[in-house]
Amino acid sequence: MADWLRVAAGDAGRITLTLHIQPGAKKSEVAGLYGDVLKIRLAAPPVDGKANAALIEFVAARLGVAKSAVSLKSGQTSRRKVLEVGAAPADAAQRLLGA
């Protein structure tokens, strides 16, 4: 399994994602690996939590889960963020990396 995607201990349905975020991009997209994390470009600006909200919405849509299943665990004001996803699909890495 990738370093940026970890299965939560004792709960196969929960995963943790470690991400590098680039807000203010032309469009929201997965940019690929950035060292040991996954880089995501977001069209939302880093103002008033808009980028964090857009990130949660983007990840939820890519994984096919409800926005309420995705939570920001750390990095509220940082480019490096850790998300926790409940009820994540088994092919989460493919869904995030795929087109």
C-alpha positions in Angstrom: 0.0 0.0 0.0 1.1 3.6 -0.7 2.7 5.7 2.0 0.0 8.4 1.5 -2.8 5.9 2.0 -3.1 3.9 5.2 -5.8 1.6 6.5 -6.9 2.7 9.9 -5.8 0.2 12.6 -8.5 -2.3 13.4 -11.0 -0.9 10.9 -10.7 -2.0 7.3 -13.4 0.5 6.2 -11.5 3.6 7.3 -8.5 5.0 5.6 -6.1 7.9 6.2 -4.8 10.1 3.4 -1.8 12.3 3.6 -1.9 15.0 1.0 -0.1 18.0 -0.3 -2.5 20.7 -1.4 -2.0 23.4 -4.0 -4.9 25.9 -3.7 -5.8 28.5 -6.3 -5.1 26.2 -9.3 -6.9 26.5 -12.6 -8.9 23.3 -11.9 -9.2 20.7 -9.2 -7.3 17.6 -10.0 -4.9 15.0 -8.7 -1.4 16.0 -9.7 0.3 12.7 -8.8 2.8 11.8 -6.1 4.8 14.5 -4.4 7.5 12.8 -2.4 5.7 10.4 -0.1 2.3 12.1 -0.3 -0.4 12.6 -3.0 -0.6 16.1 -4.5 -4.0 17.6 -5.2 -4.5 20.9 -7.0 -7.7 22.8 -6.0 -9.4 25.6 -7.8 -10.6 27.1 -4.6 -8.6 29.8 -2.9 -7.0 29.3 0.5 -9.4 31.8 2.1 -12.0 31.3 4.9 -11.7 27.5 4.7 -12.8 27.4 1.1 -9.9 25.2 0.0 -10.5 22.7 2.9 -14.2 22.5 2.0 -13.3 22.0 -1.7 -10.8 19.3 -0.8 -13.4 17.3 1.2 -15.9 17.6 -1.6 -13.3 16.6 -4.2 -12.1 13.5 -2.3 -15.6 12.4 -1.5 -16.6 12.7 -5.1 -13.6 10.7 -6.3 -14.1 8.0 -3.8 -17.9 7.9 -4.2 -18.7 8.5 -0.5 -20.7 11.1 1.2 -18.9 14.4 2.2 -19.8 13.5 5.8 -17.6 10.4 5.6 -14.5 12.6 4.9 -12.9 14.6 7.8 -9.9 16.8 8.0 -7.7 15.4 10.9 -4.8 17.8 10.6 -3.4 20.6 8.5 -6.3 23.1 8.7 -3.9 26.0 7.7 -1.1 24.0 6.1 -0.5 22.6 2.6 0.1 19.2 4.1 -3.2 17.7 5.2 -4.4 14.4 6.7 -7.9 13.3 5.9 -9.8 10.4 7.4 -12.3 8.6 5.2 -14.9 6.3 6.6 -16.5 3.6 4.5 -13.8 3.9 1.9 -13.9 1.7 -1.1 -11.3 -1.1 -1.5 -10.0 0.5 -4.7 -9.5 4.0 -3.1 -6.0 4.4 -4.4 -7.1 3.6 -8.0 -10.0 6.0 -7.7 -7.9 8.8 -6.5 -5.0 8.3 -9.0 -7.3 7.4 -12.0 -8.8 9.9 -14.3 
